[in-house]
Amino acid sequence: MSTILAVLFAVSGGLAIGNLYWAQPLLVQIMMDFGLPAANGGLLVTATQIGYAIGILCIVPLGDFLQRKKLITLVMFLAVLTLIACSVAPSFVILALSLFSMGLVTVSGQIILPLAGDLAKAEDRGRIVGIVSSGITTGILFSRFASGIIAGLWGWRSVYVIAAVLNLAMTLIMIYVLPDIPRNNKLLSYNKLIVSVFTTFKRHKVLPLILLHTGLIFGLVFNLFWTSLTFLLSGNPFNYSTLQIGLVSLSGLAAAVFGVGFGKLQDKGLSVPALGIFVFVTVLTMIFGYLISDSILAIVIIAAVFSISVQGITVLSQARLFALSNDERSRLNTVFVVNNFLFGAVGSALASLLWSLGGWSFVMFGAIFISLIAQVVWLFSKTPFNEMDGNLKI
């Protein structure tokens, strides 16, 4: 597993996850094109998310049993077809169905990430996972930013045409660079395969603790902050446009830059103390977010540092997850992503609730409280982590 191959995996995974977010800045323009109320645009996001959740649960676990080169290139090619369907959708209903289908099959990034863990040497696995995970983070940020610019120049349909071309090019590249890796395990019946996803909790006692950290920080706090930041910047005293808000969100790229090296902490056996530090940094950034909300410079710095700490928690958690088993990485990653998806859904809903109750200050108070819970979880989980991971150093 060379660094160049890891970078290609990162680009491919970032492009796949980015497909989920092309539509978010385009909702108003799409609804205007179909002559429907803007509020209906949220249904398109919901359709995409539901499709993605089903794809994660029903397709990604197959990575532990099928020939992964064929599986990855198949879902990538299907994603190209669904993106083309989005670009030519004649009605809102057809577009919603196309986005649902796209979400269902654009899961190659979550198959590639466990594959990177399989191909990497044990002493280098954390670094490789960090590179690929940072590519996925970049894909989320890039797609949101680029889609607004492309749609402003050529309309929303052009976004999906360009996305289809990029995904097709990456599919052809992956066909060429992916090694032919034999199947890991004897294929279970499909029902047993899905059941085995949920029984990972029985086989790995430390799994709930790993998932709780990412769920609280990435799922809840991350969504609380970024969802409410849009509300904050669009109102007084900022009154920013969508483009300006998008530019502020690019501060999250700091996470992708620094996240490349975070996996090395796992390789050096330092994941537990590093995890505690990242959670503590999250607490501090949320406190500063509560205290300072009228300075754009301060907000950008807070957003950048916060994104770095979240990326550190995510990368270390995934690296630790892949160290639990050599034969279950796709299923473990399925549990990881579904966990974050569920926590993220709660976080988005909680952001709207807290904002309606008391605005930014209520949101930040909630984020501080949840971050402190995560810090307590880390304090009480240090011993189990150390016992489960013999190579860790404190």
Secondary structure, 3 states (H helix, E strand, C coil): CCHHHHHHHHHHHHHHHHCCCCCHHHHHHHHHHHCCCHHHHHHHHHHHHHHHHHHHHHCHHHHHCCCHHHHHHHHHHHHHHHHHHHHHCCCHHHHHHHHHHHHHHCCHHHHHHHHHHHHCCHHHHHHHHHHHHHHHHHHHHHHHHHHHHHHHHHCHHHHHHHHHHHHHHHHHHHHHHCCCCCCCCCCCCHHHHHHHHHCHHHHCCCHHHHHHHHHHHHHHHHHHHHHHHHHHHHCCCCCCCHHHHHHHHHHHHHHHHHHHHHHHHHHCCCHHHHHHHHHHHHHHHHHHHHHCCCCHHHHHHHHHHHHHHHHHHHHHHHHHHHCCCCCCHHHHHHHHHHHHHHHHHHHHHHHHHHHHHHHHHHHHHHHHHHHHHHHHHHHHHHHHHHHHCCCCCC
